[in-house]
Amino acid sequence: MVALAGLRGTGKTTLLWQLADYLLRNFKEKAEGFFISLDVAYSYGFSEKDLIEGLQKIYEDLKSQRKTLVLFLDEVQYLHNWPLMLKVLYDKFKDCFIFVSGSSALYLHSTVDLATRWILRSLLPLSFREFLMIKAFLESGFEVPSFSRAEELRKTLFFSESLEELKEGLKLVEKEAQEFYKEDLPWQGLIREYILFLNLPRFIPVEEEKVLADQTFDMLQRVVYQDLRNFYPESEVVSVFKLLSQLAASDEINPERLSQDLGVSRKRIERIIKSLIEAEVLLASPPYGGTKTRVARHRKVFFLSPTLRYGILRQIFADVRPFFSKFLEDTVALYLRRLLKNGMYYLPTETQKTPDFVVETALAPVVLEVGTAKRDVSQLKLKNMRYGILLNFDLEVPEFKDKVVIFPFKWFLLM
């Protein structure tokens, strides 16, 4: 059994349909696939027991034909006892292959009974090159330049043993990176589109910015009102939206200040933030230094997709351009989640400015800061760091200053 969790709009349902189509075209003689949208089943009044009994008959019939049953179960969280249903299917249908998806990652990640029965994977928002590939598929005449050194660039940027080794490694990828962006395409516009709107596959066919912003906000409402409906009383939902609005316009979490502003307890604020992280709306990192580090009252979180922050801010502000650096930070946080799994940390302090990210590997840490046209590297300091990375949105080629590489943001997007 394989389960796909993830934010709405990342393409889980589409991926299930593509798997079902692949099965139908390639294994028709050996297997039968059944795609069941459990939100539809729920709306028609089917129970878990009804589904198990119906599938039992199909399973036995296919077994007599020496065929394998493959189930594609979409939006499983709509059924009240879906964990028990999946457990029964897995245990009773010994040679059945089951694919599961759910829009509420919180539900899927919190299910202990299935931990040893399924492989759970989160489907994250797109990378920039994935966005370009989809755009090329949808638009005739749009061709994506090739870039074959993404993994080499990742290893060079984060795993070089010294700044000197980093310099040498970047020389090897520089030509291909520059060739990629030499193609006659409106790169600034494409990068902006990707960051603000089109990192979620659902929105790629939509062209008008106002419609994109409204649809994003509607999607976020469904996350709160539907995906989190069993985790909060209805009276608390307003607090969730107010909290998201505060976070969208701010650099950091201050639970005490949020508690005063929203009129709810600090404990409840922390519980809401925790559930939004588990629902994969927000992305947070632990403090650098582990449990021995004094955790500051002020702490940063990021939106898993910068499009979510954009959708919220468009409902509040007529002009969101002053928040562009925050959209860049969300994008970098998403990339670090994709590239490094558990290597992203923050530096807790209340007395001075600190870098946006600390990247920890088996070697000494790397510190990372994000800016639009920033060249001041004074903030990139950490005892025993290997080197610092300052991502500059306007830069064309890497520059080196002190113990820091000032790195083109558009090169970062190639990983």
C-alpha positions, 0 to 999 in steps of 0.5 A: 500500500502506497499513500500520497499526502500533500497540500491541495493542488499538488496533483495527487488525484491526477497522479492516481489517474495517470497510474490507473491509466498506465495499468490499464494500457500495460497490464490489462491481462494480468490486473484490474484497477478500480478508481474510487473517489471516496468523497463521492462515495461518502456523499452517496451514503456508502459506508466503509462496510459497504465498500469492503463487502463490495470489493471482497466480491470483486477480489474473489472473482479476480482471484479465480481469474488469476488477476491482481486487484489494484485499488486507487482510493482518492480522498480517503479522509472523507470516510469516518473510519478510513484507517480501519477500512484500509487496515482491513483491506490490507490484511484481508486482500493479501495480494492486492495493490492499494494506492491511497491519496488524501488532501489532508496530510494531517490525517494521513500523517497522524494515523499510527495503525497504518505506519507499518502497512503503507509507504507514505510520501508527501507530494510537494509543490513543483520545482521551477524546472518541473513547472517549465516541463508542464508548461512546455507540455501544455503550450506548443512551441515552448521548449525547455532548455536542458540542464543536466547538472542539478544534482552536481549543483546541489552537492557543490552548494551544500556539501563542499568542504570549503569555500575554495572547493565551492568555487571550483565546483561552481566553475564546472556548472557555470557554463551550463547554467548560463546556457540555460538562461541564454534561451530567448525566453522571458525569464524574469516573468516566468520566475515571478509566475512560478513563485507567486502562482504556478508552483501548484499544478492545479493553477497552471492553466489559469492565466488571470492573476486576480482569478489565481489569487481568489482560487488560492484563497478558496483552496485555503478556506477548504483546507481550514473548513474541511481538512481541519474540521475535526480538529477545531470547534467551529468558533475557532476557525476564525482564529485560524484565519486571523493567525494565517493573515498575521503570519503572511504579513510577518517575519516571525512567530511571537506566540505571546503577541499573537495571543494578545492580538487574537484573544486566544491562549498561547497554548492554543496558538501553538496548537493551531500552528502545529496542526497547520504544519502537520497539514503541510500549509506551513513549514517550520524548522527546529532550532539549530543546536538541538534541545540544549539551545535556548528557544527564543520567543520569536520564531520564523515559519514559512508557507509550504507554497509561496502561492498560499502567502500571496493568496492571503495577502491579496485579500488584505493589501492592494499592492503585495510587492513589498512582500516579495522577499517573503515569497522568495524565502518561502520558495527557498524553504520549499527547495530546502525541504525538497533537497535536504529533507531534514537539514534545515534549521533556524538560529534562535536569538532575540538580540541580533539579526540572524541568517534566514536558514542554517543548513546542517550536514555531516560537515560544519554548517552552512548559513543561508540568507535570501534577498532581492538585490542584497550584497551585505554579508554581515548577517551571515555569521555563525561560529564554525560555519563552513561558508555562507550563501547569499541568494540574490534575485538580480544577480547573473553570476556568482560573486565571492565576498569574505567567507560568502558566495553571493549566488544567483537566485535563478541558479538556485532554482535549477536544482 
